[in-house]
Amino acid sequence: MSNRSTPVTILTGFLGSGKTTLLNRLLTENHGKKIAVIENEYGEIGIDHDLVINSDEELFQMNNGCICCSVRGDLLRILGKLLRRKTPLDGILIETTGLADPGPVIQTFYADEELQTRLSIDSIVTMVDAKHVLQHLDKDEECRKQIGFADIVLLNKTDLVTPEELDSLEKRLRGINGFARYYRTKDAAIEPDKIIGVGSFDLNKKFDFDPKVLDETAHVHNDSVSSVGLQSEKPLDINKVDKWMGQLLKDKGGDIFRMKGILNIEGQPRKFVFQGVHMLFDGKPLAPWGENEKRESRLVFIGKELDRAALKAGFESCFV
């Protein structure tokens, strides 16, 4: 068994910051590295796996829980499996849920003797939604910790803010974390060698930000944020969906941190994929439905004070 230490990149960032977009870029870039990807999504229904482009990389998924809490055992199991590979990896990338505190993820690599000797954290990369992050920075502790623990910060969605707003935001974030490297990106476009294999992780800097970073009893979640998942095999009317979404964003957009879904539109041979962050919404046809694939709509909403009954009624109003 090789004793070579495999570098691990932890990809974090608040809901809707662009982690999946970056992940797709890393999976399709010709960087010549063999990387295993572990993704964790928060919600009752798994969707992110379908939004990730198929590639030659090894892709593992953990659903229905935060990587730093209920699925931490799954993370240890998957990492253990990767360590038993006959062919060594060039790296492992862990994409956390948008509500994850990176602290307990760091703890995972110091709580197991084999992981300590066989794996090493290479860097913590934090995606930042330049348009919406200020709405969460003071209210959501996880958002602040994601920035504070970062070795690299990607100020993403730069096309949605002015240069002056971007300068002001970066100054604010540097006040939280002045040690990280900052890059400005649009659509998560960045050269892979700027974030993978950079060797920028420094545990001492994490202690400077949070002396309890390795204290397993210090982690507390924001219970005001919840998830609602909806699914149905009944086909949807695209005009009804458009009307429902428009009204929903108008009425509740401020409370909906993230929404995403794959829709079965009546008469359409391709899956319709939508993603939204607060008041911003984007949808487009994606890959065709497979010949033997179940045509099923799946939606996930993440936010505060979500009304499950109202969301379910709105979804069902779109049935053909």
C-alpha contacts under 8 A as a table, 3 or more apart, distances in Angstrom:
res1	aa1	res2	aa2	distance
3	N	117	T	7.52
3	N	118	R	6.20
4	R	118	R	6.44
5	S	117	T	6.70
5	S	118	R	4.65
5	S	119	L	4.88
5	S	120	S	6.13
6	T	89	L	6.87
6	T	90	D	6.57
6	T	91	G	5.70
6	T	92	I	7.37
6	T	118	R	6.27
6	T	119	L	4.72
6	T	120	S	6.10
7	P	90	D	7.25
7	P	91	G	5.05
7	P	92	I	6.45
7	P	119	L	5.99
7	P	120	S	5.02
7	P	121	I	5.71
7	P	122	D	5.13
7	P	197	G	6.97
8	V	91	G	5.77
8	V	92	I	4.72
8	V	93	L	5.73
8	V	94	I	7.37
8	V	119	L	6.85
8	V	120	S	5.92
8	V	121	I	4.66
8	V	122	D	5.21
8	V	123	S	7.13
9	T	91	G	7.58
9	T	92	I	6.25
9	T	93	L	4.73
9	T	94	I	6.22
9	T	121	I	6.20
9	T	122	D	5.46
9	T	123	S	5.17
9	T	124	I	5.96
9	T	125	V	7.18
9	T	196	I	6.68
10	I	93	L	5.92
10	I	94	I	4.86
10	I	95	E	6.17
10	I	96	T	7.39
10	I	121	I	7.58
10	I	123	S	6.42
10	I	124	I	4.74
10	I	125	V	6.08
11	L	19	K	7.21
11	L	93	L	7.02
11	L	94	I	5.87
11	L	95	E	4.68
11	L	96	T	6.23
11	L	124	I	6.06
11	L	125	V	4.90
11	L	126	T	6.00
11	L	127	M	7.62
12	T	19	K	7.18
12	T	95	E	6.18
12	T	96	T	5.40
12	T	97	T	7.19
12	T	98	G	6.75
12	T	100	A	7.50
12	T	102	P	7.36
12	T	124	I	7.28
12	T	125	V	6.12
12	T	126	T	4.75
12	T	127	M	6.26
12	T	146	Q	6.55
13	G	17	S	6.02
13	G	18	G	7.98
13	G	19	K	6.95
13	G	96	T	7.88
13	G	97	T	7.90
13	G	98	G	5.54
13	G	99	L	7.99
13	G	126	T	4.92
13	G	127	M	4.55
13	G	128	V	6.00
13	G	143	C	7.13
13	G	146	Q	6.12
13	G	147	I	7.85
14	F	17	S	5.77
14	F	97	T	7.88
14	F	98	G	4.24
14	F	99	L	6.18
14	F	127	M	7.34
14	F	128	V	6.96
14	F	129	D	7.69
14	F	133	V	7.86
14	F	142	E	7.68
14	F	143	C	5.69
14	F	146	Q	7.59
15	L	97	T	7.59
15	L	98	G	4.28
15	L	99	L	6.82
15	L	257	F	6.54
15	L	258	R	5.96
15	L	277	V	7.82
16	G	19	K	7.49
16	G	98	G	7.42
16	G	129	D	7.00
16	G	257	F	7.51
16	G	258	R	5.93
16	G	276	G	7.50
16	G	277	V	5.77
17	S	127	M	5.64
17	S	128	V	5.27
17	S	129	D	4.36
17	S	156	N	6.97
18	G	21	T	5.20
18	G	22	L	6.29
18	G	127	M	6.58
18	G	128	V	7.79
18	G	129	D	7.25
18	G	156	N	7.17
18	G	187	D	7.28
18	G	188	A	6.43
19	K	22	L	5.14
19	K	23	L	6.06
19	K	95	E	7.39
19	K	127	M	6.48
19	K	188	A	7.84
20	T	23	L	4.86
20	T	24	N	6.13
20	T	48	D	7.49
20	T	51	L	7.52
20	T	52	V	6.79
21	T	24	N	5.22
21	T	25	R	6.43
21	T	187	D	6.88
21	T	188	A	6.19
22	L	25	R	5.06
22	L	26	L	6.28
22	L	187	D	7.70
22	L	188	A	5.05
22	L	189	A	7.08
23	L	26	L	5.09
23	L	27	L	6.16
23	L	52	V	7.43
24	N	27	L	5.05
24	N	28	T	6.27
24	N	52	V	5.87
24	N	53	I	5.83
25	R	28	T	5.28
25	R	29	E	5.84
25	R	188	A	7.85
25	R	189	A	7.44
26	L	29	E	5.32
26	L	192	P	6.60
27	L	53	I	7.34
27	L	55	S	6.25
27	L	57	E	6.92
28	T	53	I	7.89
28	T	55	S	6.96
29	E	192	P	7.68
31	H	192	P	6.98
31	H	193	D	7.97
33	K	90	D	5.72
33	K	91	G	7.54
34	K	57	E	6.80
34	K	89	L	5.53
34	K	90	D	5.17
34	K	91	G	6.69
35	I	57	E	5.98
35	I	58	E	7.06
35	I	89	L	6.08
35	I	90	D	5.84
35	I	91	G	4.88
35	I	92	I	5.37
35	I	93	L	6.97
36	A	57	E	5.78
36	A	58	E	4.69
36	A	59	L	6.06
36	A	60	F	7.89
36	A	89	L	7.29
36	A	91	G	6.65
36	A	92	I	4.84
36	A	93	L	6.26
37	V	57	E	7.14
37	V	58	E	6.07
37	V	59	L	4.84
37	V	60	F	6.17
37	V	92	I	5.91
37	V	93	L	4.84
37	V	94	I	5.93
37	V	95	E	7.50
38	I	59	L	5.97
38	I	60	F	4.71
38	I	61	Q	5.83
38	I	62	M	7.64
38	I	92	I	7.64
38	I	93	L	6.22
38	I	94	I	4.73
38	I	95	E	6.11
39	E	59	L	7.62
39	E	60	F	6.25
39	E	61	Q	4.96
39	E	62	M	6.27
39	E	94	I	5.88
39	E	95	E	4.63
39	E	96	T	6.23
39	E	97	T	7.86
40	N	61	Q	5.88
40	N	62	M	4.73
40	N	63	N	5.91
40	N	65	G	7.71
40	N	66	C	7.13
40	N	67	I	6.18
40	N	94	I	7.93
40	N	95	E	6.15
40	N	96	T	5.20
40	N	97	T	5.42
41	E	46	G	7.08
41	E	48	D	6.91
41	E	61	Q	7.97
41	E	62	M	6.64
41	E	63	N	5.37
41	E	64	N	6.70
41	E	65	G	6.98
41	E	66	C	7.26
41	E	96	T	6.98
41	E	97	T	4.84
41	E	98	G	7.77
42	Y	63	N	6.55
42	Y	64	N	5.53
42	Y	65	G	5.44
42	Y	66	C	6.19
42	Y	97	T	5.63
42	Y	98	G	7.49
42	Y	99	L	7.54
42	Y	227	S	7.60
43	G	46	G	6.89
43	G	63	N	7.15
43	G	64	N	5.21
43	G	65	G	7.00
43	G	227	S	5.42
43	G	228	V	7.04
43	G	229	G	6.80
43	G	300	V	6.71
43	G	302	I	7.56
44	E	63	N	7.72
44	E	64	N	5.45
44	E	227	S	6.89
44	E	228	V	6.78
44	E	229	G	5.37
44	E	300	V	7.53
45	I	63	N	7.67
45	I	64	N	7.26
45	I	229	G	5.65
45	I	230	L	7.64
45	I	298	R	7.20
45	I	299	L	7.53
45	I	300	V	6.72
46	G	49	H	6.86
46	G	63	N	6.16
46	G	64	N	7.64
47	I	50	D	5.57
47	I	51	L	6.72
47	I	260	K	7.65
47	I	261	G	6.76
47	I	262	I	7.48
47	I	298	R	7.31
47	I	299	L	7.79
47	I	300	V	7.85
48	D	51	L	4.94
48	D	52	V	6.41
49	H	52	V	5.43
49	H	61	Q	7.01
50	D	53	I	7.63
60	F	78	I	7.69
62	M	65	G	7.69
62	M	67	I	7.81
62	M	71	V	6.97
62	M	74	D	7.14
62	M	75	L	7.94
63	N	71	V	7.89
65	G	69	C	7.14
65	G	70	S	5.54
65	G	71	V	5.90
66	C	69	C	5.36
66	C	70	S	6.02
66	C	71	V	6.25
66	C	72	R	7.85
66	C	96	T	7.73
66	C	97	T	6.35
66	C	99	L	7.31
66	C	100	A	6.15
67	I	70	S	6.76
67	I	71	V	5.22
67	I	72	R	5.35
67	I	75	L	7.18
67	I	96	T	6.33
67	I	97	T	7.01
67	I	100	A	6.83
67	I	105	V	7.17
68	C	71	V	6.97
68	C	72	R	5.60
68	C	100	A	6.54
68	C	101	D	7.03
68	C	102	P	7.56
68	C	104	P	5.19
68	C	105	V	5.48
69	C	72	R	5.50
69	C	104	P	7.89
70	S	73	G	7.46
71	V	74	D	5.12
71	V	75	L	6.54
72	R	75	L	5.00
72	R	76	L	6.41
72	R	108	T	7.92
73	G	76	L	5.14
73	G	77	R	6.18
74	D	77	R	4.98
74	D	78	I	6.13
75	L	78	I	5.23
75	L	79	L	6.09
76	L	79	L	5.15
76	L	80	G	6.01
76	L	108	T	7.72
77	R	80	G	5.09
77	R	81	K	6.27
78	I	81	K	5.01
78	I	82	L	6.26
79	L	82	L	5.07
79	L	83	L	6.25
80	G	83	L	5.13
80	G	84	R	6.59
81	K	84	R	5.27
81	K	85	R	6.92
82	L	85	R	5.41
83	L	118	R	7.50
85	R	88	P	6.35
89	L	92	I	7.35
91	G	197	G	7.91
96	T	99	L	7.98
96	T	100	A	6.17
97	T	100	A	5.38
99	L	142	E	6.13
99	L	143	C	7.56
100	A	142	E	6.34
100	A	146	Q	7.90
101	D	104	P	6.64
101	D	105	V	7.51
101	D	142	E	5.17
101	D	143	C	7.94
101	D	145	K	6.27
101	D	146	Q	6.34
101	D	219	H	7.80
102	P	105	V	5.15
102	P	106	I	6.29
102	P	145	K	7.11
102	P	146	Q	6.17
102	P	149	F	6.87
103	G	106	I	5.19
103	G	107	Q	6.36
103	G	145	K	8.00
103	G	149	F	7.60
103	G	213	V	5.24
103	G	214	L	6.91
103	G	219	H	7.90
104	P	107	Q	4.75
104	P	108	T	6.41
104	P	213	V	7.35
104	P	214	L	7.10
104	P	216	E	6.73
104	P	219	H	7.18
105	V	108	T	5.27
105	V	109	F	7.34
106	I	109	F	5.71
106	I	110	Y	7.10
106	I	121	I	7.99
106	I	213	V	7.81
106	I	214	L	7.43
107	Q	110	Y	5.23
107	Q	111	A	6.05
107	Q	213	V	7.41
107	Q	214	L	5.30
107	Q	215	D	7.83
107	Q	216	E	7.36
108	T	111	A	5.32
108	T	112	D	6.95
109	F	112	D	6.31
109	F	115	L	5.70
109	F	116	Q	5.82
109	F	119	L	7.54
109	F	120	S	7.55
109	F	121	I	7.75
110	Y	113	E	7.22
110	Y	115	L	7.31
110	Y	116	Q	5.82
111	A	115	L	8.00
111	A	116	Q	7.84
112	D	115	L	5.36
112	D	116	Q	6.28
113	E	116	Q	5.12
113	E	117	T	6.51
114	E	117	T	5.30
114	E	118	R	5.94
115	L	118	R	5.15
115	L	119	L	5.24
115	L	120	S	7.81
116	Q	119	L	5.79
116	Q	120	S	6.75
117	T	120	S	7.66
121	I	124	I	7.72
121	I	201	F	6.36
122	D	196	I	7.52
122	D	197	G	6.34
122	D	198	V	6.60
122	D	199	G	4.71
122	D	200	S	6.12
122	D	201	F	5.44
123	S	150	A	7.73
123	S	151	D	5.81
123	S	152	I	7.29
123	S	195	I	7.49
123	S	196	I	7.59
123	S	197	G	7.96
123	S	198	V	7.06
123	S	199	G	6.21
123	S	200	S	5.29
123	S	201	F	4.57
124	I	149	F	7.16
124	I	150	A	5.07
124	I	151	D	5.22
124	I	152	I	6.39
124	I	201	F	6.79
125	V	150	A	5.76
125	V	151	D	6.13
125	V	152	I	4.79
125	V	153	V	5.94
125	V	154	L	7.42
125	V	195	I	7.00
126	T	146	Q	6.31
126	T	147	I	6.35
126	T	150	A	5.72
126	T	151	D	7.84
126	T	152	I	6.24
126	T	153	V	4.90
126	T	154	L	6.19
127	M	153	V	6.06
127	M	154	L	4.92
127	M	155	L	6.43
127	M	156	N	6.54
128	V	133	V	6.56
128	V	153	V	7.09
128	V	154	L	5.95
128	V	155	L	5.00
128	V	156	N	5.58
129	D	132	H	5.61
129	D	133	V	5.42
129	D	155	L	6.57
129	D	156	N	5.38
129	D	157	K	6.04
130	A	133	V	5.86
130	A	134	L	8.00
130	A	155	L	5.88
130	A	156	N	5.78
130	A	157	K	5.78
130	A	158	T	6.24
130	A	160	L	7.48
130	A	161	V	6.96
130	A	166	L	7.06
130	A	169	L	7.48
131	K	134	L	7.77
131	K	157	K	6.84
131	K	158	T	7.75
131	K	160	L	6.00
131	K	161	V	6.08
132	H	135	Q	5.65
132	H	136	H	7.43
133	V	136	H	5.42
133	V	137	L	6.03
133	V	143	C	7.97
134	L	137	L	5.14
134	L	138	D	7.42
135	Q	138	D	7.40
135	Q	139	K	7.48
136	H	139	K	5.18
136	H	140	D	5.22
136	H	143	C	6.48
137	L	140	D	5.92
137	L	141	E	7.30
137	L	143	C	5.77
137	L	144	R	5.54
138	D	141	E	7.23
138	D	144	R	7.39
140	D	143	C	5.53
140	D	144	R	6.86
140	D	222	N	7.27
141	E	144	R	5.20
141	E	145	K	6.19
141	E	222	N	7.67
142	E	145	K	5.07
142	E	146	Q	6.06
142	E	221	H	7.95
142	E	222	N	7.97
143	C	146	Q	5.23
143	C	147	I	6.65
144	R	147	I	5.35
144	R	148	G	6.12
144	R	176	I	7.88
145	K	148	G	4.78
145	K	149	F	5.89
146	Q	149	F	5.53
146	Q	150	A	6.26
147	I	150	A	5.24
147	I	153	V	7.17
147	I	173	L	7.31
147	I	176	I	7.22
147	I	177	N	6.72
148	G	176	I	5.88
148	G	177	N	5.18
148	G	206	K	7.78
148	G	209	F	6.32
149	F	177	N	7.74
149	F	206	K	5.80
149	F	209	F	7.14
150	A	153	V	6.28
150	A	177	N	7.62
150	A	180	A	6.16
151	D	179	F	7.17
151	D	180	A	4.53
151	D	181	R	6.38
151	D	200	S	6.10
151	D	201	F	6.08
151	D	202	D	7.89
152	I	180	A	5.11
152	I	181	R	4.74
152	I	182	Y	5.99
152	I	183	Y	7.76
152	I	195	I	7.20
153	V	180	A	6.52
153	V	181	R	6.12
153	V	182	Y	4.86
153	V	183	Y	6.33
154	L	182	Y	5.99
154	L	183	Y	4.95
154	L	184	R	5.74
154	L	185	T	6.44
154	L	188	A	7.83
155	L	158	T	6.86
155	L	170	E	7.89
155	L	182	Y	7.17
155	L	183	Y	6.06
155	L	184	R	4.65
155	L	185	T	5.87
156	N	184	R	6.06
156	N	185	T	4.66
156	N	186	K	5.50
156	N	187	D	6.79
156	N	188	A	6.01
157	K	160	L	5.73
157	K	161	V	7.67
157	K	185	T	6.41
157	K	186	K	4.85
157	K	187	D	6.15
157	K	188	A	7.55
158	T	161	V	5.74
158	T	162	T	7.73
158	T	166	L	7.22
158	T	184	R	6.75
158	T	185	T	6.10
158	T	186	K	5.44
159	D	162	T	7.55
159	D	186	K	6.35
161	V	165	E	6.09
161	V	166	L	6.53
162	T	165	E	5.12
162	T	166	L	6.23
163	P	166	L	4.99
163	P	167	D	6.17
164	E	167	D	5.13
164	E	168	S	6.21
165	E	168	S	5.10
165	E	169	L	6.06
166	L	169	L	5.04
166	L	170	E	6.12
167	D	170	E	5.24
167	D	171	K	6.23
168	S	171	K	5.18
168	S	172	R	6.29
169	L	172	R	5.03
169	L	173	L	6.21
170	E	173	L	5.06
170	E	174	R	6.01
171	K	174	R	5.14
171	K	175	G	6.40
172	R	175	G	5.20
172	R	176	I	6.98
173	L	176	I	5.13
173	L	177	N	6.16
173	L	178	G	7.73
174	R	177	N	4.76
174	R	178	G	4.45
174	R	179	F	7.81
174	R	180	A	7.98
175	G	178	G	6.09
177	N	180	A	6.22
177	N	209	F	8.00
179	F	205	K	7.87
185	T	188	A	5.40
185	T	189	A	5.71
185	T	190	I	6.76
186	K	189	A	5.88
190	I	194	K	7.29
191	E	194	K	5.68
191	E	195	I	7.60
192	P	195	I	5.64
192	P	196	I	5.87
193	D	196	I	5.23
193	D	197	G	6.63
193	D	198	V	7.11
194	K	197	G	7.94
194	K	198	V	6.67
195	I	198	V	6.13
202	D	205	K	5.53
202	D	206	K	6.89
203	L	206	K	5.04
203	L	207	F	6.47
204	N	207	F	5.08
204	N	208	D	6.36
205	K	208	D	4.95
205	K	209	F	6.50
206	K	209	F	5.16
206	K	210	D	6.00
206	K	211	P	7.48
206	K	213	V	6.76
207	F	210	D	4.92
207	F	211	P	4.42
207	F	212	K	7.05
207	F	213	V	6.23
208	D	211	P	6.22
210	D	213	V	5.43
211	P	214	L	7.91
212	K	215	D	4.95
212	K	218	A	6.75
215	D	218	A	5.64
215	D	219	H	7.95
216	E	219	H	6.54
222	N	225	V	6.18
223	D	226	S	7.18
224	S	304	K	5.86
224	S	305	E	7.24
225	V	302	I	6.97
225	V	303	G	5.24
225	V	304	K	4.84
225	V	305	E	7.43
226	S	302	I	5.75
226	S	303	G	5.74
226	S	304	K	6.32
226	S	305	E	7.63
226	S	306	L	7.14
227	S	300	V	6.90
227	S	301	F	5.60
227	S	302	I	4.46
227	S	303	G	6.65
227	S	306	L	7.68
228	V	300	V	5.74
228	V	301	F	5.19
228	V	302	I	6.56
228	V	306	L	7.41
228	V	308	R	6.28
229	G	298	R	7.33
229	G	299	L	5.67
229	G	300	V	4.49
229	G	301	F	6.47
230	L	297	S	7.93
230	L	298	R	5.75
230	L	299	L	5.15
230	L	300	V	6.47
230	L	312	K	6.87
230	L	315	F	7.85
231	Q	296	E	6.87
231	Q	297	S	5.28
231	Q	298	R	4.39
231	Q	299	L	6.33
232	S	296	E	5.62
232	S	297	S	5.37
232	S	298	R	6.92
233	E	264	N	7.56
233	E	294	K	7.77
233	E	295	R	6.08
233	E	296	E	4.28
233	E	297	S	6.17
234	K	264	N	7.67
234	K	296	E	7.19
234	K	297	S	7.73
234	K	319	F	6.36
234	K	320	V	7.52
235	P	264	N	5.38
235	P	265	I	5.49
235	P	266	E	5.07
235	P	296	E	7.84
235	P	297	S	7.78
235	P	319	F	5.97
235	P	320	V	6.01
236	L	240	K	7.73
236	L	241	V	7.24
236	L	263	L	7.44
236	L	264	N	6.11
236	L	265	I	4.81
236	L	266	E	5.56
236	L	318	C	5.43
236	L	319	F	4.54
236	L	320	V	5.31
237	D	240	K	5.32
237	D	241	V	6.26
237	D	265	I	6.12
237	D	266	E	6.05
237	D	318	C	5.65
237	D	319	F	6.09
237	D	320	V	5.38
238	I	241	V	4.96
238	I	242	D	6.13
238	I	265	I	6.22
238	I	266	E	7.64
238	I	318	C	7.72
239	N	242	D	5.09
239	N	243	K	6.26
240	K	243	K	5.11
240	K	244	W	6.09
240	K	317	S	7.38
240	K	318	C	5.00
241	V	244	W	5.12
241	V	245	M	6.02
241	V	315	F	7.74
241	V	318	C	5.54
242	D	245	M	5.28
242	D	246	G	6.08
243	K	246	G	5.22
243	K	247	Q	6.32
244	W	247	Q	5.31
244	W	248	L	6.00
244	W	314	G	6.46
244	W	315	F	7.77
244	W	318	C	7.62
245	M	248	L	4.96
245	M	249	L	6.08
246	G	249	L	5.41
246	G	250	K	6.25
247	Q	250	K	5.02
247	Q	251	D	6.12
248	L	251	D	5.23
248	L	252	K	5.61
248	L	253	G	6.68
249	L	252	K	5.32
249	L	253	G	4.09
249	L	254	G	7.77
249	L	278	H	7.28
249	L	279	M	5.63
250	K	253	G	5.89
250	K	279	M	7.47
252	K	255	D	5.51
252	K	256	I	6.40
253	G	256	I	5.20
253	G	257	F	7.79
253	G	278	H	4.78
253	G	279	M	5.00
254	G	257	F	7.32
254	G	278	H	5.53
254	G	279	M	6.93
255	D	278	H	7.08
255	D	303	G	5.50
255	D	304	K	5.22
255	D	305	E	7.05
255	D	306	L	7.58
256	I	259	M	7.07
256	I	277	V	7.12
256	I	278	H	5.36
256	I	301	F	6.87
256	I	302	I	6.01
256	I	303	G	4.41
256	I	304	K	6.61
256	I	306	L	7.70
257	F	277	V	5.58
257	F	278	H	5.24
257	F	301	F	7.91
257	F	302	I	5.78
257	F	303	G	4.81
257	F	304	K	7.72
258	R	275	Q	7.63
258	R	276	G	5.73
258	R	277	V	4.73
258	R	278	H	6.51
258	R	301	F	5.98
258	R	302	I	5.15
258	R	303	G	6.65
259	M	275	Q	5.69
259	M	276	G	5.01
259	M	277	V	6.53
259	M	299	L	7.36
259	M	300	V	5.58
259	M	301	F	4.43
259	M	302	I	6.19
260	K	273	V	7.56
260	K	274	F	5.48
260	K	275	Q	4.24
260	K	276	G	6.20
260	K	299	L	5.84
260	K	300	V	5.55
260	K	301	F	6.82
261	G	273	V	5.78
261	G	274	F	5.38
261	G	275	Q	6.61
261	G	297	S	7.33
261	G	298	R	5.43
261	G	299	L	4.11
261	G	300	V	6.20
262	I	271	K	6.32
262	I	272	F	5.62
262	I	273	V	4.60
262	I	274	F	6.58
262	I	296	E	7.94
262	I	297	S	5.54
262	I	298	R	5.40
262	I	299	L	6.53
263	L	271	K	6.01
263	L	272	F	4.99
263	L	273	V	6.28
263	L	274	F	7.98
263	L	296	E	6.90
263	L	297	S	4.28
263	L	298	R	6.41
263	L	299	L	7.78
264	N	268	Q	7.64
264	N	271	K	6.10
264	N	272	F	6.68
264	N	295	R	5.95
264	N	296	E	5.73
264	N	297	S	5.11
265	I	268	Q	5.56
265	I	271	K	7.43
265	I	272	F	6.92
266	E	320	V	7.32
268	Q	271	K	7.57
269	P	288	P	5.60
269	P	289	W	6.19
270	R	285	P	5.86
270	R	286	L	5.97
270	R	287	A	5.51
270	R	288	P	3.83
270	R	289	W	5.52
271	K	285	P	5.58
271	K	286	L	5.30
271	K	287	A	5.87
271	K	288	P	5.84
271	K	289	W	6.09
272	F	283	G	6.90
272	F	284	K	5.59
272	F	285	P	4.24
272	F	286	L	5.88
273	V	283	G	5.50
273	V	284	K	5.53
273	V	285	P	5.98
273	V	286	L	6.33
274	F	281	F	7.31
274	F	282	D	5.59
274	F	283	G	3.97
274	F	284	K	6.49
275	Q	281	F	5.98
275	Q	282	D	5.52
275	Q	283	G	6.37
276	G	279	M	7.27
276	G	280	L	5.45
276	G	281	F	4.24
276	G	282	D	6.20
277	V	280	L	5.28
277	V	281	F	6.63
278	H	281	F	7.98
289	W	293	E	6.31
289	W	295	R	6.92
290	G	293	E	4.71
290	G	294	K	7.95
302	I	306	L	7.81
303	G	306	L	6.31
307	D	310	A	5.38
307	D	311	L	6.21
308	R	311	L	5.18
308	R	312	K	6.06
309	A	312	K	5.12
309	A	313	A	6.13
310	A	313	A	5.08
310	A	314	G	6.10
311	L	314	G	5.09
311	L	315	F	6.12
312	K	315	F	5.11
312	K	316	E	6.16
313	A	316	E	5.14
313	A	317	S	6.15
314	G	317	S	5.12
314	G	318	C	6.96
315	F	318	C	5.56
315	F	319	F	7.46
316	E	319	F	5.47
